[in-house]
Amino acid sequence: MPKDVILTPEGLEKLKDELELLSTAKRREVAQRIKEAREFGDITENSEYDDAKNEQAMLESRIATLQEKVRMATVIDSNEISTDIVGVGSVVHVKDEKTGKSVKYTIVGSAEANPEEAKLSNESPVGRALIGHKRNDIVAVQVPRGPARKLKITKIDIGLK
C-alpha cells in the first residue's frame, strides 16, 4: 500500500512544475536524442541510442513517481496548523540543551524534506521526536552516533503563508 504524501501548498506546486517540465520539454529533448541516434545506423551496437533509451526509461520512471505523489498528496491547510503543538507545517525553534545553540526547523512531509534548508521530514528522527510536543518541552532525540540530544522547544510558528 502506498505511503501518504504530505505536502505544503508550495511543495505541491514544485512537484507539479517539475512534472510539467519533464512531461513536455524534457520528453521532447529525449525523443530528439533517440531520433538522432537512430540516424547513426544499426541500433544493436549504437551506444548513443542505448544511452538515450536509458535516459528515456529514467525520465518516464520519474514522471510516474511524480504523478503518483501528486495523486496521493495530502495538502496541509495553514488554518489547521496550531502554534500550540508541533505538527507538519510548523516552524519549530529549538535550543540544544548541551551546546546552547538555537536552530529553527520547518516540519514537512518526506517528499519536501531538505536538511540544507532546515526542512525536516516528519519521519526523520528529529521531526518525529518534535511532533506532538509543546513550547518549553524538552525532547530527547536519538542520533546515529553518541548519546541522545536534548532539544528544548522555545517557539512554534506556522510555516505556511
Backbone as ProteinMPNN parsed JSONL, in Angstrom:
{"seq_chain_A": "MPKDVILTPEGLEKLKDELELLSTAKRREVAQRIKEAREFGDITENSEYDDAKNEQAMLESRIATLQEKVRMATVIDSNEISTDIVGVGSVVHVKDEKTGKSVKYTIVGSAEANPEEAKLSNESPVGRALIGHKRNDIVAVQVPRGPARKLKITKIDIGLK", "coords_chain_A": {"N_chain_A": [[0.835, -1.181, 0.0], [0.61, 2.233, -0.892], [2.472, 4.901, 0.589], [1.313, 7.706, 2.483], [1.519, 10.964, 1.096], [2.558, 13.844, 2.316], [2.183, 17.212, 1.84], [3.091, 20.686, 1.604], [1.278, 23.537, 0.344], [3.079, 24.945, -1.282], [5.025, 22.974, -1.772], [3.521, 21.135, -3.259], [3.058, 22.643, -5.552], [5.702, 22.867, -6.514], [6.229, 20.172, -7.16], [4.311, 19.792, -9.176], [5.228, 21.655, -11.06], [7.744, 20.552, -11.73], [6.882, 18.122, -12.798], [5.429, 19.031, -15.037], [7.515, 20.211, -16.553], [9.161, 17.962, -17.054], [7.368, 16.296, -18.442], [6.896, 17.648, -20.765], [8.997, 19.521, -22.147], [11.4, 18.078, -21.501], [10.777, 15.445, -22.266], [10.451, 15.812, -25.054], [13.052, 16.543, -25.712], [14.523, 14.187, -25.102], [13.277, 12.411, -26.886], [14.126, 13.534, -29.27], [16.876, 13.053, -29.073], [16.858, 10.247, -29.264], [15.866, 9.93, -31.838], [17.935, 11.137, -33.35], [20.015, 9.401, -32.688], [19.169, 7.02, -33.853], [19.588, 7.609, -36.493], [22.243, 7.174, -36.832], [22.618, 4.663, -37.717], [22.783, 1.095, -37.503], [21.06, -0.005, -34.708], [21.687, -1.944, -32.876], [24.306, -1.959, -31.993], [24.737, 0.587, -31.023], [25.776, 2.984, -29.026], [24.946, 5.587, -28.396], [22.236, 5.475, -28.918], [21.455, 3.53, -27.042], [22.091, 4.922, -24.654], [20.314, 7.096, -24.865], [17.854, 5.742, -24.804], [17.996, 4.625, -22.243], [18.006, 6.992, -20.731], [15.467, 7.867, -21.382], [13.902, 5.875, -20.171], [14.513, 6.322, -17.441], [13.529, 8.907, -17.204], [10.771, 8.521, -17.709], [10.174, 6.924, -15.528], [10.616, 8.715, -13.412], [8.64, 10.613, -13.998], [6.338, 9.036, -13.646], [6.58, 8.52, -10.9], [6.343, 11.128, -9.856], [3.737, 11.749, -10.729], [2.283, 9.91, -9.223], [2.868, 10.823, -6.616], [1.669, 13.378, -6.673], [-0.96, 12.62, -7.099], [-1.509, 11.167, -4.751], [-1.202, 13.058, -2.802], [-1.604, 14.74, 0.277], [-2.568, 17.779, 1.125], [-1.421, 20.271, 3.274], [-3.345, 22.399, 5.228], [-3.075, 25.731, 6.073], [-4.743, 26.799, 7.991], [-5.25, 24.742, 9.689], [-3.048, 24.328, 11.183], [-1.436, 24.444, 14.268], [-0.171, 26.697, 16.761], [0.354, 25.771, 19.158], [1.003, 23.079, 19.415], [3.506, 21.006, 17.999], [3.479, 20.122, 14.616], [3.096, 18.802, 11.245], [4.037, 21.278, 9.008], [4.61, 23.149, 10.862], [6.847, 25.661, 12.14], [9.558, 25.217, 14.04], [11.279, 26.393, 16.78], [14.168, 25.529, 18.344], [16.343, 24.823, 21.121], [19.476, 23.555, 21.708], [20.177, 21.731, 24.5], [22.676, 21.003, 25.456], [24.716, 22.327, 23.954], [23.724, 24.882, 23.75], [23.023, 26.046, 21.42], [20.784, 27.607, 19.171], [18.254, 26.648, 16.887], [16.193, 26.686, 13.968], [13.6, 24.814, 12.674], [11.618, 23.634, 9.958], [8.868, 21.611, 9.836], [8.066, 19.189, 7.583], [6.46, 17.066, 5.072], [7.86, 13.909, 3.952], [8.385, 14.065, 1.204], [9.108, 16.669, 0.72], [11.296, 17.196, 2.265], [14.343, 18.765, 3.134], [17.267, 19.002, 4.389], [19.308, 20.943, 4.15], [17.942, 23.317, 3.885], [16.808, 23.464, 6.317], [14.445, 22.051, 6.44], [12.762, 19.606, 7.778], [11.834, 16.199, 7.605], [8.757, 14.76, 8.665], [9.173, 12.188, 9.308], [11.789, 11.892, 9.973], [14.389, 11.391, 12.478], [14.609, 13.686, 14.241], [12.379, 15.239, 13.47], [10.259, 13.43, 13.944], [10.534, 13.157, 16.713], [9.926, 15.733, 17.623], [7.263, 16.232, 16.88], [4.002, 16.661, 18.12], [4.705, 17.742, 20.534], [4.91, 20.518, 22.916], [5.503, 24.085, 23.424], [8.342, 24.864, 25.375], [8.729, 22.229, 26.122], [11.07, 19.591, 26.649], [12.796, 17.624, 24.502], [14.063, 14.444, 23.816], [16.306, 13.352, 21.419], [17.331, 10.672, 19.613], [20.372, 10.265, 18.131], [22.334, 9.063, 15.31], [25.056, 8.643, 16.071], [26.535, 8.642, 19.237], [25.276, 9.998, 22.414], [21.765, 10.659, 23.167], [20.402, 13.71, 21.946], [19.264, 16.577, 23.65], [16.626, 18.648, 23.099], [15.162, 21.776, 23.559], [12.011, 23.098, 23.074], [11.471, 26.256, 22.009], [9.811, 27.986, 20.653], [6.902, 27.962, 18.573], [5.863, 28.33, 15.343], [3.678, 29.108, 12.535], [4.375, 27.65, 9.536], [3.419, 28.016, 6.969], [2.226, 30.173, 4.402]], "CA_chain_A": [[0.0, 0.0, 0.0], [1.457, 3.415, -0.97], [2.58, 5.742, 1.766], [0.733, 9.036, 2.317], [2.449, 12.025, 0.729], [2.1, 15.065, 2.963], [2.83, 18.339, 1.18], [2.603, 22.046, 1.776], [0.843, 24.031, -0.975], [4.3, 25.278, -2.033], [5.628, 21.711, -2.191], [2.689, 20.579, -4.324], [3.34, 23.441, -6.756], [7.028, 22.473, -7.015], [6.093, 18.871, -7.814], [3.561, 19.985, -10.418], [6.111, 22.35, -12.007], [8.725, 19.577, -12.211], [6.144, 17.179, -13.634], [5.142, 19.727, -16.295], [8.781, 20.337, -17.281], [9.605, 16.642, -17.517], [6.414, 15.72, -19.388], [6.862, 18.397, -22.023], [10.304, 19.858, -22.731], [12.4, 17.008, -21.332], [10.356, 14.321, -23.118], [10.79, 16.163, -26.439], [14.516, 16.519, -25.809], [14.946, 12.781, -25.135], [12.788, 11.85, -28.15], [15.022, 14.045, -30.313], [18.137, 12.301, -28.949], [16.628, 8.896, -29.787], [15.742, 10.073, -33.286], [19.277, 11.388, -33.883], [20.822, 8.191, -32.504], [18.717, 6.049, -34.856], [20.152, 8.002, -37.777], [23.636, 6.709, -36.921], [22.636, 3.333, -38.33], [22.406, -0.11, -36.752], [20.841, 0.318, -33.297], [22.12, -3.028, -31.989], [25.622, -1.624, -31.429], [24.751, 2.04, -31.029], [25.782, 3.405, -27.626], [24.144, 6.807, -28.26], [20.843, 5.028, -28.868], [21.269, 2.887, -25.735], [22.081, 5.981, -23.631], [19.074, 7.856, -24.995], [16.752, 4.889, -24.334], [18.124, 4.551, -20.779], [17.553, 8.279, -20.204], [14.014, 7.886, -21.544], [13.336, 4.999, -19.132], [14.637, 7.016, -16.153], [12.609, 10.043, -17.259], [9.4, 8.013, -17.555], [10.052, 6.459, -14.144], [10.49, 9.911, -12.568], [7.32, 11.179, -14.289], [5.357, 8.167, -12.982], [6.718, 8.754, -9.461], [5.756, 12.437, -9.562], [2.284, 11.651, -10.903], [1.761, 9.18, -8.065], [2.951, 11.713, -5.45], [0.642, 14.412, -6.819], [-2.259, 11.955, -6.934], [-1.662, 10.718, -3.365], [-0.845, 14.151, -1.895], [-2.472, 15.359, 1.267], [-2.029, 19.132, 1.247], [-1.617, 20.847, 4.603], [-4.068, 23.665, 5.248], [-2.466, 26.582, 7.102], [-5.729, 27.039, 9.051], [-5.287, 23.587, 10.588], [-1.784, 24.25, 11.915], [-1.515, 25.073, 15.579], [1.089, 27.193, 17.326], [0.428, 25.178, 20.494], [1.609, 21.748, 19.328], [4.285, 20.813, 16.781], [2.918, 19.216, 13.624], [3.585, 19.061, 9.9], [3.746, 22.662, 8.648], [5.087, 24.026, 11.939], [8.237, 26.099, 12.228], [9.882, 24.967, 15.445], [12.541, 26.955, 17.262], [14.661, 24.677, 19.43], [17.655, 25.153, 21.677], [20.195, 22.361, 22.157], [20.453, 21.892, 25.931], [24.101, 20.787, 25.737], [25.562, 23.343, 23.322], [23.106, 26.197, 23.846], [22.785, 26.534, 20.067], [19.378, 27.668, 18.767], [18.025, 26.298, 15.487], [14.792, 26.757, 13.55], [13.269, 23.765, 11.711], [10.263, 23.55, 9.426], [8.482, 20.202, 9.74], [7.362, 18.951, 6.321], [6.361, 15.666, 4.691], [9.133, 13.377, 3.439], [8.597, 14.463, -0.188], [9.653, 18.03, 0.688], [12.405, 17.327, 3.198], [15.602, 19.289, 2.619], [18.01, 19.421, 5.578], [20.089, 22.15, 3.889], [17.044, 24.452, 4.088], [16.224, 23.217, 7.643], [13.126, 21.45, 6.279], [12.913, 18.232, 8.265], [10.712, 15.292, 7.389], [8.04, 14.292, 9.854], [9.617, 10.821, 9.545], [13.187, 11.915, 10.407], [14.473, 11.252, 13.944], [14.312, 14.948, 14.928], [10.995, 15.582, 13.161], [9.371, 12.502, 14.655], [10.626, 13.443, 18.146], [9.312, 17.025, 17.937], [5.82, 16.242, 16.614], [3.121, 16.405, 19.258], [5.175, 18.418, 21.747], [4.53, 21.914, 23.102], [6.54, 25.047, 23.786], [9.069, 24.604, 26.631], [9.013, 20.798, 26.301], [12.426, 19.145, 26.316], [12.635, 16.4, 23.727], [15.298, 13.687, 23.594], [16.388, 12.853, 20.047], [18.418, 9.714, 19.452], [21.123, 10.491, 16.902], [23.057, 7.841, 14.937], [26.276, 8.455, 16.866], [26.58, 9.343, 20.505], [24.079, 9.999, 23.266], [20.61, 11.408, 22.677], [20.447, 15.17, 22.096], [18.086, 17.132, 24.3], [16.237, 19.896, 22.46], [14.06, 22.474, 24.214], [11.194, 23.839, 22.114], [11.34, 27.618, 22.525], [8.761, 28.717, 19.961], [6.259, 27.236, 17.472], [5.204, 29.237, 14.394], [3.053, 28.487, 11.378], [5.325, 27.753, 8.444], [2.76, 28.246, 5.683], [1.674, 31.507, 4.195]], "C_chain_A": [[0.883, 1.249, 0.0], [1.364, 4.251, 0.292], [1.937, 7.103, 1.472], [1.833, 10.031, 1.984], [1.881, 13.309, 1.306], [2.892, 16.215, 2.37], [2.253, 19.667, 1.652], [2.095, 22.493, 0.406], [2.034, 24.374, -1.876], [4.963, 24.014, -2.576], [4.859, 21.059, -3.323], [2.944, 21.324, -5.628], [4.694, 23.067, -7.365], [6.96, 21.134, -7.743], [5.367, 18.997, -9.148], [4.414, 20.673, -11.482], [7.143, 21.392, -12.591], [8.059, 18.579, -13.153], [5.855, 17.786, -15.003], [6.4, 19.832, -17.157], [9.213, 18.999, -17.867], [8.68, 16.075, -18.585], [6.399, 16.444, -20.726], [8.262, 18.544, -22.607], [11.306, 18.707, -22.654], [12.052, 15.792, -22.189], [10.713, 14.584, -24.581], [12.296, 16.07, -26.672], [15.03, 15.075, -25.935], [14.492, 12.117, -26.436], [13.673, 12.291, -29.31], [16.367, 13.313, -30.275], [17.999, 10.895, -29.531], [16.561, 8.939, -31.307], [17.118, 10.26, -33.936], [20.145, 10.138, -33.791], [20.442, 7.116, -33.514], [19.346, 6.334, -36.216], [21.607, 7.576, -37.94], [23.736, 5.307, -37.513], [22.15, 2.256, -37.395], [22.277, 0.185, -35.253], [21.311, -0.783, -32.349], [23.473, -2.735, -31.347], [25.799, -0.116, -31.349], [24.645, 2.547, -29.592], [24.974, 4.689, -27.411], [22.665, 6.449, -28.129], [20.542, 4.389, -27.502], [21.192, 3.925, -24.612], [20.768, 6.76, -23.653], [17.881, 7.039, -24.493], [16.791, 4.736, -22.806], [17.638, 5.849, -20.137], [16.023, 8.371, -20.282], [13.346, 7.03, -20.455], [13.392, 5.68, -17.764], [13.668, 8.2, -16.08], [11.169, 9.583, -17.029], [9.156, 7.507, -16.133], [9.845, 7.648, -13.205], [9.109, 10.551, -12.762], [6.236, 10.361, -13.577], [5.383, 8.382, -11.467], [6.071, 10.079, -9.071], [4.236, 12.418, -9.69], [1.638, 10.959, -9.706], [1.773, 10.067, -6.818], [1.87, 12.781, -5.504], [-0.74, 13.818, -6.569], [-2.531, 11.605, -5.472], [-1.494, 11.837, -2.332], [-1.976, 14.546, -0.962], [-1.855, 16.73, 1.511], [-2.412, 19.71, 2.602], [-2.314, 22.194, 4.458], [-3.497, 24.508, 6.383], [-3.434, 26.884, 8.245], [-5.783, 25.909, 10.066], [-4.027, 23.45, 11.433], [-1.906, 25.05, 13.206], [-0.153, 25.617, 15.989], [1.259, 26.659, 18.749], [1.188, 23.854, 20.479], [2.327, 21.624, 17.986], [3.605, 19.784, 15.881], [3.529, 19.515, 12.267], [3.113, 20.46, 9.497], [4.213, 23.649, 9.702], [6.54, 24.431, 11.71], [8.568, 26.034, 13.712], [11.25, 25.548, 15.766], [12.973, 26.09, 18.437], [16.038, 25.144, 19.876], [18.27, 23.856, 22.177], [20.618, 22.595, 23.605], [21.942, 21.77, 26.253], [24.954, 21.935, 25.209], [25.012, 24.757, 23.465], [22.768, 26.8, 22.488], [21.289, 26.492, 19.736], [19.261, 27.418, 17.268], [16.528, 26.39, 15.212], [14.575, 25.704, 12.47], [11.835, 23.943, 11.223], [9.963, 22.071, 9.266], [7.612, 20.037, 8.495], [7.215, 17.449, 6.095], [7.667, 15.211, 4.051], [9.419, 13.796, 2.003], [9.233, 15.843, -0.308], [10.897, 18.208, 1.548], [13.671, 17.811, 2.488], [16.396, 19.826, 3.813], [18.834, 20.695, 5.376], [19.257, 23.413, 4.089], [16.346, 24.357, 5.444], [14.775, 22.762, 7.532], [13.269, 19.972, 6.615], [11.647, 17.434, 8.02], [10.069, 14.938, 8.722], [8.437, 12.859, 10.205], [11.079, 10.757, 9.995], [13.239, 11.784, 11.929], [14.1, 12.539, 14.691], [12.844, 15.33, 14.705], [10.01, 14.732, 13.941], [9.362, 12.807, 16.16], [9.888, 14.733, 18.523], [7.789, 17.015, 17.807], [5.026, 15.86, 17.866], [3.548, 17.092, 20.541], [4.821, 19.894, 21.735], [5.742, 22.773, 23.419], [7.044, 24.731, 25.197], [9.26, 23.121, 26.946], [10.471, 20.537, 25.953], [12.293, 17.757, 25.717], [13.996, 15.736, 23.549], [15.256, 13.095, 22.188], [17.585, 11.927, 19.954], [19.085, 9.965, 18.099], [21.948, 9.244, 16.594], [24.31, 7.578, 15.766], [26.181, 9.255, 18.159], [25.278, 9.292, 21.274], [22.958, 10.836, 22.644], [20.821, 12.903, 22.91], [19.155, 15.616, 22.764], [17.825, 18.506, 23.693], [15.054, 20.495, 23.212], [13.327, 23.29, 23.148], [10.942, 25.227, 22.7], [10.201, 28.397, 21.88], [8.201, 27.839, 18.847], [5.524, 28.274, 16.624], [4.497, 28.412, 13.326], [3.966, 28.729, 10.196], [4.721, 28.081, 7.102], [2.216, 29.662, 5.615], [0.203, 31.423, 3.938]], "O_chain_A": [[1.814, 1.335, 0.801], [0.333, 4.302, 0.963], [2.007, 7.594, 0.346], [2.939, 9.955, 2.52], [0.853, 13.807, 0.848], [4.123, 16.205, 2.39], [1.089, 19.758, 2.044], [2.449, 21.882, -0.602], [2.001, 24.126, -3.081], [5.414, 23.994, -3.721], [5.454, 20.494, -4.24], [3.035, 20.708, -6.69], [4.821, 22.962, -8.585], [7.554, 20.97, -8.809], [5.764, 18.379, -10.135], [4.34, 20.328, -12.661], [7.396, 21.406, -13.796], [8.62, 18.235, -14.193], [6.023, 17.116, -16.022], [6.352, 19.57, -18.359], [9.587, 18.917, -19.037], [9.145, 15.442, -19.533], [5.929, 15.892, -21.721], [8.659, 17.764, -23.473], [11.982, 18.403, -23.636], [12.942, 15.176, -22.776], [11.215, 13.697, -25.27], [12.746, 15.578, -27.707], [15.876, 14.786, -26.781], [15.243, 11.341, -27.025], [13.938, 11.513, -30.226], [16.93, 12.99, -31.321], [18.904, 10.406, -30.207], [17.131, 8.084, -31.985], [17.428, 9.624, -34.943], [20.919, 9.846, -34.702], [21.307, 6.376, -33.981], [19.604, 5.416, -36.994], [22.148, 7.61, -39.045], [24.837, 4.824, -37.778], [21.233, 2.462, -36.6], [23.248, 0.575, -34.605], [21.332, -0.577, -31.135], [23.749, -3.226, -30.252], [26.894, 0.397, -31.582], [23.562, 2.542, -29.005], [24.377, 4.864, -26.349], [21.937, 7.043, -27.333], [19.513, 4.67, -26.888], [20.341, 3.829, -23.727], [20.183, 7.048, -22.609], [16.994, 7.58, -23.832], [15.746, 4.719, -22.155], [16.942, 5.819, -19.122], [15.372, 8.884, -19.372], [12.332, 7.434, -19.886], [12.423, 5.623, -17.007], [13.066, 8.462, -15.039], [10.437, 10.187, -16.246], [8.055, 7.647, -15.601], [9.002, 7.598, -12.309], [8.484, 10.982, -11.793], [5.324, 10.928, -12.975], [4.333, 8.422, -10.826], [5.342, 10.154, -8.082], [3.53, 12.996, -8.864], [0.579, 11.372, -9.235], [0.812, 10.07, -6.049], [1.223, 13.062, -4.495], [-1.583, 14.432, -5.914], [-3.663, 11.734, -5.006], [-1.626, 11.601, -1.131], [-3.134, 14.667, -1.361], [-0.748, 16.832, 2.041], [-3.568, 19.646, 3.02], [-1.906, 23.028, 3.649], [-3.441, 24.055, 7.526], [-2.997, 27.192, 9.354], [-6.297, 26.083, 11.171], [-3.939, 22.573, 12.292], [-2.409, 26.173, 13.223], [0.886, 25.072, 15.615], [2.19, 27.043, 19.458], [1.927, 23.544, 21.413], [1.821, 22.08, 16.96], [3.208, 18.711, 16.335], [4.388, 20.389, 12.151], [1.933, 20.786, 9.629], [4.212, 24.857, 9.465], [7.345, 23.671, 11.172], [7.943, 26.706, 14.532], [12.245, 25.237, 15.112], [12.233, 25.936, 19.409], [16.786, 25.765, 19.122], [17.663, 23.14, 22.973], [21.335, 23.551, 23.898], [22.418, 22.369, 27.217], [25.811, 22.458, 25.921], [25.755, 25.727, 23.319], [22.285, 27.929, 22.409], [20.614, 25.492, 19.98], [20.066, 27.914, 16.48], [15.705, 26.198, 16.107], [15.282, 25.694, 11.462], [10.954, 24.351, 11.98], [10.729, 21.351, 8.625], [6.56, 20.662, 8.37], [7.781, 16.649, 6.84], [8.487, 16.038, 3.654], [10.584, 13.876, 1.613], [9.837, 16.154, -1.334], [11.491, 19.287, 1.549], [14.022, 17.34, 1.406], [16.217, 20.979, 4.204], [19.041, 21.45, 6.326], [19.8, 24.466, 4.424], [15.391, 25.092, 5.697], [13.963, 23.044, 8.414], [13.822, 19.193, 5.84], [10.535, 17.93, 8.203], [10.733, 14.832, 9.753], [8.083, 12.363, 11.274], [11.562, 9.686, 10.361], [12.24, 12.039, 12.602], [13.354, 12.488, 15.669], [12.149, 15.701, 15.65], [9.053, 15.24, 14.524], [8.318, 12.728, 16.806], [9.298, 14.825, 19.6], [7.101, 17.718, 18.547], [5.332, 14.889, 18.558], [2.83, 17.033, 21.539], [4.477, 20.457, 20.696], [6.844, 22.276, 23.65], [6.269, 24.379, 26.087], [9.896, 22.789, 27.946], [11.036, 21.183, 25.071], [11.753, 16.841, 26.337], [14.968, 16.392, 23.174], [14.295, 12.424, 21.814], [18.72, 12.341, 20.188], [18.44, 9.885, 17.054], [22.236, 8.453, 17.492], [24.596, 6.435, 16.123], [25.785, 10.421, 18.149], [24.313, 8.646, 20.865], [23.185, 11.614, 21.717], [21.352, 13.31, 23.943], [18.08, 15.09, 22.473], [18.665, 19.404, 23.756], [14.064, 19.811, 23.472], [13.938, 24.069, 22.416], [10.295, 25.37, 23.738], [9.679, 29.346, 22.465], [8.937, 27.058, 18.242], [4.669, 29.004, 17.125], [4.683, 27.199, 13.221], [4.298, 29.872, 9.882], [5.456, 28.401, 6.168], [1.81, 30.256, 6.614], [-0.449, 32.448, 3.739]]}, "name": "protein", "num_of_chains": 1, "seq": "MPKDVILTPEGLEKLKDELELLSTAKRREVAQRIKEAREFGDITENSEYDDAKNEQAMLESRIATLQEKVRMATVIDSNEISTDIVGVGSVVHVKDEKTGKSVKYTIVGSAEANPEEAKLSNESPVGRALIGHKRNDIVAVQVPRGPARKLKITKIDIGLK"}
